[in-house]
Amino acid sequence: MERFGRCVTMENIIHDIKSTVNSAVKKSGDLLEIGKVKLSLADAGSKLSDLYESLGEMAYRAKREEVDLSEEMESVIWQIDEMRSEIKKQKEKMAELRSQQICKNCGKSNVIEAKYCNECGAALKD
């Protein structure tokens, strides 16, 4: 039997089914991974907000009560930097899973084929 210009055999049918199943499994795995990264990003964003709030409270207290909280504030600033770094890594991972690229200038996601950022216009490829 011939189908779409090629001979259809049981072997071809089985091969096509296997390819389709493998593709579906990979896609579902990617979707699961995207879900995990989204949860991780949400958690990291919440922690970052808490750290900013804590830093603001320390700054207010240091000014209002005229106390030196510079060491404590430095510790929170370090934690903020670490959390921002983790969020950046998670966003890069998300972009990779979605076949996108991140603009180094503004941080927005763009399609992988783009040469310029859709948000700020910066060149995306070196």
NORPEDA-V560195 format. One record per residue. N is the residue number from 1. NEAR is the number of other ideal C-beta (glycine too) atoms within 10 Angstrom. Layout:
# NORPEDA-V560195
<<N NEAR> <N NEAR>>
This chain:
# NORPEDA-V560195
<<1 5> <2 7> <3 9> <4 5> <5 5> <6 8> <7 8> <8 12> <9 10> <10 7> <11 8> <12 12> <13 11> <14 10> <15 11> <16 11> <17 10> <18 10> <19 10> <20 10> <21 10> <22 10> <23 10> <24 10> <25 10> <26 10> <27 10> <28 10> <29 11> <30 13> <31 11> <32 10> <33 14> <34 14> <35 10> <36 13> <37 20> <38 12> <39 11> <40 16> <41 16> <42 11> <43 12> <44 18> <45 13> <46 10> <47 15> <48 17> <49 11> <50 13> <51 19> <52 13> <53 11> <54 16> <55 18> <56 11> <57 12> <58 18> <59 13> <60 10> <61 14> <62 15> <63 10> <64 8> <65 8> <66 7> <67 11> <68 8> <69 17> <70 11> <71 7> <72 15> <73 16> <74 10> <75 14> <76 20> <77 14> <78 11> <79 16> <80 16> <81 11> <82 12> <83 18> <84 13> <85 10> <86 16> <87 17> <88 13> <89 13> <90 20> <91 18> <92 15> <93 16> <94 18> <95 18> <96 14> <97 15> <98 14> <99 10> <100 17> <101 19> <102 18> <103 20> <104 11> <105 13> <106 13> <107 13> <108 16> <109 18> <110 19> <111 11> <112 12> <113 10> <114 15> <115 8> <116 13> <117 20> <118 13> <119 13> <120 11> <121 11> <122 13> <123 12> <124 19> <125 8> <126 4>>
